[in-house]
Amino acid sequence: MRKRSIATNDPHIQALARIVGERAILYRKEDLMAYDCDGFTVHRHLPKAVVFPTSTEQVAAVVRYCHEHDLPFLARGAGTGLSGGAIPLNGEVVISLTRMKRLLHVDLENRRAVVEPGFVNLKLTNSVAHRGYYYAPDPSSQYCCTIGGNVAENAGGAHCLKYGVTTNHILGLEVVLPNGEVIEIGGNGVPDPPGYDLLGLLTGSEGTLGIVTKITVRLLKNPEAKQTVLAYFDEVEDASQTVSDIISAGIVPAALEMMDQTAIEAVEAAAFPVGHPKDIAALLLIEVDGISAGIDEQIDDILAICRRHHVREVKVAQSEEERARWWANRKTGFGAMGAISPDYLVQDGVIPRSRLPEVLREIANISRKYGLRIANIFHAGDGNLHPLVLFDASKPGETERALAAGSECLKACAAVGGSITGEHGVGIEKKEEMRFIFTDEEILAQTAIRDVFNPKNLLNAGKLFPTPGRCVETKMPSTVK
Ligand SMILES: Cc1cc2nc3c(=O)[nH]c(=O)nc-3n(C[C@H](O)[C@H](O)[C@H](O)COP(=O)(O)OP(=O)(O)OC[C@H]3O[C@@H](n4cnc5c(N)ncnc54)[C@H](O)[C@@H]3O)c2cc1C
């Protein structure tokens, strides 16, 4: 094999290469371009370098070096984040965790597993499925996103309605702090550990408090039975009311997903069409699971509620193959937008379920106001909306219009007592929108916590909180914009 050598006099690149090895660092512009953004593609910035450590010791050594030399740095998993969390805004050293991808330990007796942060989400379920277990959080990107990235974003997924999001499935973390020290949090199964809930704090902190290098997760036993329903509606109001009535009837489906007409047009034009009628206003994909006894009754109740709300057609999956096709159609929904639009922006608002019809009406108004189509694919059961703003970045001004339309959608969610993010995080994308739901004092309380962990603010600076200098002051190092 040809031996590579570092072709730069930059002392920082040379020092980092000594830590991770010459074959585990990128520093040439043409290589760095692949790391200039994540799934939020409207901002692009080149990193200083990308390093690929293979152990906690290497991560800690890289972090210590950056800390001592005031180099901004950030962690990156698969780069599927939709809010710009892994974008190197300040020319960061990107610490890619993709080579730390081992399944370290499976303990079925205690229903847990230990993984490295670069382990891909779906691989975990695939690794234990033959023994009757699975890992519940199932973001639609689960075939490629990493569990480290899921922890940082507190990722959700279609089946999180019943089983809870990532934070409900994390039992322990090993974390490299921004000064290079390594700490362990939780992991020993104590239900109410003494001290602050650092596990809760770190999960969802969007890579601003530390770099996760090991994760202990909860595994669940496969449900005994599962049934899936597909329901087509001529009116969005009827579909929305069906969602509300299912939940208020005391049924907690494993998943309760909605797609509107524009979304259906996209998924039917993309890789996994299933023959949804294109003239319906909305569809619901509903799954119930649990012990076999009682499942049929729940399905009967769901069918009755659908009929009460004038469902045009409703069917129950007749085979595992049919169910899998329906889910593939739904789970590839974001990517399917590429079939009907050159670019799209995914939003991630949360609303009380009861306000669904009025917020969807408001989103339709926003779509008209900005002259941009907006598709809706979302976790209706927990009120987590994903308006997808379709645009063409090659047309002057359209990206800005799309961003403004997306922001207005979030304002509409906040206005009914909802939130600006349900699972994708704040990142760069929604940091100004934090003001829709938090006062200056509330934001300051959060940045104060960040400053305890990350006092030099070298780790993932410029994310999560509004730009300083207006009302809220946050510390920014001189190297950071
Ligand atoms: C098609 C598609 C569908 C999606 N569907 C869903 C969905 O259903 N639900 C959902 O919640 N999300 C979804 N997402 C968003 C995304 O997949 C998740 O946010 C995921 O958790 C990101 O994981 P990642 O490995 O790609 O992380 P990255 O994008 O690489 O990083 C995300 C953030 O985590 C930080 N980070 C990464 N690794 C670590 C680590 N080891 N330690 C500390 N910080 C770290 C980064 O600095 C960054 O801030 C979707 C994305 C796409 C493209």
The ligand as a Gaussian input file, in Angstrom:
#p B3LYP/6-31G(d) Opt

LIG

0 1
 C      -34.137000      11.435000       5.093000
 C      -34.003000      11.834000       6.534000
 C      -34.964000      11.431000       7.440000
 C      -34.856000      11.793000       8.790000
 N      -35.800000      11.356000       9.666000
 C      -35.680000      11.657000      10.974000
 C      -36.650000      11.189000      11.911000
 O      -37.605000      10.495000      11.583000
 N      -36.463000      11.529000      13.212000
 C      -35.404000      12.288000      13.632000
 O      -35.290000      12.558000      14.824000
 N      -34.482000      12.738000      12.757000
 C      -34.582000      12.447000      11.452000
 N      -33.648000      12.902000      10.567000
 C      -32.549000      13.768000      11.054000
 C      -31.232000      13.025000      11.423000
 O      -31.132000      11.790000      10.758000
 C      -31.123000      12.840000      12.935000
 O      -31.020000      14.103000      13.571000
 C      -29.925000      11.977000      13.388000
 O      -30.005000      11.809000      14.782000
 C      -28.574000      12.586000      13.033000
 O      -27.584000      11.572000      13.181000
 P      -26.186000      11.679000      12.421000
 O      -25.361000      10.519000      12.798000
 O      -26.397000      11.875000      10.976000
 O      -25.606000      13.004000      13.098000
 P      -24.932000      14.277000      12.410000
 O      -25.846000      14.896000      11.432000
 O      -23.567000      13.939000      11.949000
 O      -24.806000      15.236000      13.670000
 C      -25.951000      15.793000      14.255000
 C      -25.551000      16.578000      15.506000
 O      -25.061000      15.679000      16.474000
 C      -23.733000      16.029000      16.882000
 N      -23.036000      14.757000      17.080000
 C      -22.905000      13.736000      16.204000
 N      -22.253000      12.716000      16.779000
 C      -21.971000      13.105000      18.048000
 C      -21.296000      12.502000      19.139000
 N      -20.789000      11.279000      19.066000
 N      -21.177000      13.208000      20.291000
 C      -21.694000      14.454000      20.396000
 N      -22.329000      15.081000      19.402000
 C      -22.462000      14.412000      18.238000
 C      -23.181000      16.883000      15.753000
 O      -22.194000      17.785000      16.226000
 C      -24.431000      17.601000      15.282000
 O      -24.671000      18.707000      16.100000
 C      -33.752000      12.577000       9.216000
 C      -32.782000      12.972000       8.297000
 C      -32.902000      12.622000       6.971000
 C      -31.839000      13.060000       6.010000

